[in-house]
C-alpha cells in the first residue's frame, strides 16, 4: 500500500483478477488505479504483480519487460513503492506509468510429478484408451 492510498480520494482494496493501471499525478506521483477508476491499494505482504500490458519508458531494464512477466511488489517507509525486476534490481513505480498490471497468485502450484502420469498410464487398460478398430457401423439400421 503506497502513500497514495492514504490520500482523501476514492480508493478500494485491489482484488484478484482486477486490472491495475499505473497513472501519473503531478501531486502524488505514480499511483495504481483499478477497474472502477479509483485508487487501488494493493497488499504489501508478499504481493506479486503480472504485467498485462507494457508501455514505453525511460528505464532501460523496464523496457525489456513483456506482458506475462511477474514482478514482486516492494513497499518501503522511506522510498516510494517499487517493483523488483527479474534480475533483482528495484525500480520505482514511476517508471511503470502506462503499464497495466494484475495481482498474481502469491505461490504458484508446483508442476505435477512425473510418477503420477506414469502410474496413471500403467493403470489404464489398453482397451479403454484406444478406439476399437475394425467395427463398421451398420448403415442399414438407420
C-alpha positions in Angstrom: 0.0 0.0 0.0 1.6 3.2 -1.2 1.4 6.7 0.2 -1.2 7.5 -2.4 -3.6 5.1 -0.5 -3.6 7.5 2.4 -4.9 10.5 0.5 -8.6 11.6 0.8 -9.6 10.3 -2.6 -11.9 7.3 -3.5 -10.0 4.1 -3.1 -10.5 0.4 -2.7 -8.5 -2.7 -2.0 -7.3 -4.4 -5.2 -8.9 -7.8 -5.9 -7.7 -10.8 -7.8 -8.2 -10.5 -11.5 -8.6 -6.7 -11.4 -6.5 -4.8 -13.9 -4.5 -2.1 -12.3 -3.2 0.8 -14.5 -0.2 2.9 -13.4 -1.0 6.6 -13.9 0.9 9.8 -13.0 -0.4 12.6 -10.8 1.6 15.8 -10.5 0.8 16.0 -6.8 1.0 12.4 -5.7 3.3 10.9 -8.3 2.7 7.4 -9.7 -0.5 5.7 -8.5 -2.3 2.5 -9.2 -5.9 2.8 -10.5 -8.3 -0.1 -10.7 -11.2 -1.1 -12.9 -13.5 1.4 -11.2 -11.1 4.3 -11.8 -10.4 4.6 -8.1 -7.1 4.3 -6.5 -6.3 0.6 -5.9 -4.4 -0.2 -2.8 -2.5 -3.5 -3.1 -1.4 -5.6 -0.2 2.2 -5.3 0.7 2.9 -8.7 2.2 4.5 -10.9 -0.5 2.4 -9.4 -3.3 3.4 -10.2 -6.9 2.0 -8.4 -9.9 1.8 -9.7 -13.5 2.4 -7.3 -16.4 -0.7 -7.3 -18.6 0.3 -4.5 -21.0 3.6 -2.7 -21.3 4.4 0.9 -22.3 7.5 2.8 -23.5 9.5 4.1 -20.5 12.8 5.8 -20.0 14.3 3.0 -17.8 16.4 0.6 -20.0 15.6 -2.6 -18.0 11.9 -1.8 -17.7 11.7 -1.5 -21.5 12.8 -5.2 -21.8 9.8 -6.4 -19.8 7.0 -8.1 -21.7 3.4 -9.0 -20.8 3.4 -12.1 -18.7 6.4 -11.2 -16.6 5.7 -11.5 -12.8 7.3 -8.9 -10.5 7.4 -8.6 -6.8 5.9 -5.5 -5.2 8.1 -3.9 -2.5 6.9 -1.3 -0.1 9.1 0.9 2.0 8.5 3.6 4.6 11.4 5.7 3.2 11.2 5.1 -0.6 8.1 5.2 -2.8 6.5 1.9 -4.0 8.9 -0.2 -6.0 8.8 -3.3 -8.1 11.6 -5.9 -8.1 12.8 -6.8 -11.6 13.7 -10.4 -12.5 17.4 -9.6 -12.1 16.8 -8.3 -8.5 17.0 -4.5 -9.2 14.3 -2.4 -7.5 12.6 0.2 -9.7 10.2 2.9 -8.6 6.6 2.7 -9.6 7.1 5.9 -11.6 9.0 4.0 -14.3 5.9 1.9 -14.9 3.5 4.7 -15.9 1.2 3.4 -18.7 1.7 -0.2 -17.7 -1.3 -2.4 -16.8 -0.7 -4.9 -14.0 -2.7 -7.7 -12.4 -2.3 -9.3 -9.0 -0.6 -12.6 -9.4 -1.0 -15.6 -7.0 1.4 -15.5 -4.1 2.5 -19.0 -4.6 2.4 -20.9 -7.9 1.5 -24.6 -7.7 4.4 -26.9 -8.4 4.4 -28.9 -11.6 2.9 -32.4 -11.4 5.3 -35.2 -10.6 6.2 -37.5 -13.5 5.4 -40.6 -11.4 1.8 -39.6 -11.3 1.4 -39.6 -15.1 3.4 -42.9 -15.4 1.3 -44.7 -12.8 -1.9 -43.4 -14.4 -0.9 -44.7 -17.8 0.1 -48.1 -16.4 -3.3 -48.4 -14.5 -5.5 -47.6 -17.5 -6.5 -50.7 -19.5 -5.4 -50.5 -23.1 -8.9 -51.2 -24.5 -10.4 -48.1 -22.8 -7.8 -45.7 -24.1 -7.8 -46.9 -27.7 -10.7 -46.7 -30.0 -11.9 -50.0 -31.4 -10.7 -50.5 -34.9 -12.4 -52.8 -37.4 -16.0 -52.4 -36.4 -18.0 -51.0 -39.2 -21.2 -49.1 -38.4 -24.3 -50.7 -39.7 -25.8 -48.1 -42.1 -28.9 -50.2 -42.8 -30.1 -49.9 -39.2 -30.7 -46.2 -39.6 
